[in-house]
Amino acid sequence: MSQYKTDYLDQLESEAIHIMREVAGQFEKPALLFSGGKDSITLVHLALKAFRPGKLPFPLVHIDTGHNFQEALDFRDELAEQLGERLIVRKVEDTIKARHLTEPKGKFASRNALQTYTLLDTIEEFKFDACIGGARRDEEKARAKERIFSVRDEFGQWDPKRQRPELWNTYNGRISKGENVRVFPISNWTELDIWNYIRREKIDLPSIYFSHDRKVLEHEGQLVAISDFIEVEPHDKVSVKRVRYRTVGDMTCTAAVESNASSIDDIIREIVATKTSERGETRIDDRVSEAAMEDRKKNGYF
């Protein structure tokens, strides 16, 4: 790896660690949202660099939709146990029952919209005033509009017109009662940066990110894993493909890509060659409308 690339990753790492420490210094009850996906795993690695040998100044929190890939859940649990850090899991299933919510119906019925209720309930339950997440600006148009410290009102809503300036790495975490802040330490990273950093730091990942054989349903050019959470109809084309996942969301809304990439170097070569963002290629729920993500964020989604 060139000296330039090493220096560039060092700069990204330094910025993210600075942001983590700002969160610890400015907020009383922060949390780190952790799903077992590559971005949140990278966040945990950065947090360890920021605060070890002490304990992390925040718990790991997962909002579990019940439609997750088992590989990611197993990795989540194993990593939290290995690190000896507190893991809080709250389930969308419980929110559906408690609030008498109506689940979406259809072929790829997603609980992503309902996930917002569970997240906001969890923030209220533990009185979190800041939630750290692994969103990046290169993922989606609405993500690119958001600041690193993103203030949400007392209803958890985001107003893109009321964002604060962030000049000279100065982050304003001042909030009124009922408000909270979503913090994105890896906003300025790209998918390729994440993978180069994972390679450099030798960070372990769930096996789902590497090529494996999986039974999938071919739908509108996408490969969706066969599971108990989707409706398979007689006319559907189901086959076994060699695939991997670029991003890991719910099984109902995350598509795989055909790939023989069995190592990080292989994955990096694939990313360099592709012209499609990871969410653009693999997230079914983002195809609802051009403003799908922004609409969800305005309603309290992460």
Secondary structure, DSSP 8 states (H G I E B T S, - for coil): --HHHHHHHHHHHHHHHHHHHHHHHH-SSEEEE--SSHHHHHHHHHHHHHHTTS--SS-EEEEE-S-B-HHHHHHHHHHHHHHT--EEEEEHHHHHHHHT-----STT---HHHHHHHHHHHHHHHT-SEEE----TTS-HHHHT--SEEEE-TTS---GGG-----TT-------TT-EEEE-TTTT--HHHHHHHHHHHT----GGGS-EEEEEEEETTEEEE--TTS---TT-EEEEEEEE-SS--BTTTBEEEE----SHHHHHHHHHH--S-HHHHHBGGGGS-TTHHHHHHHTT--
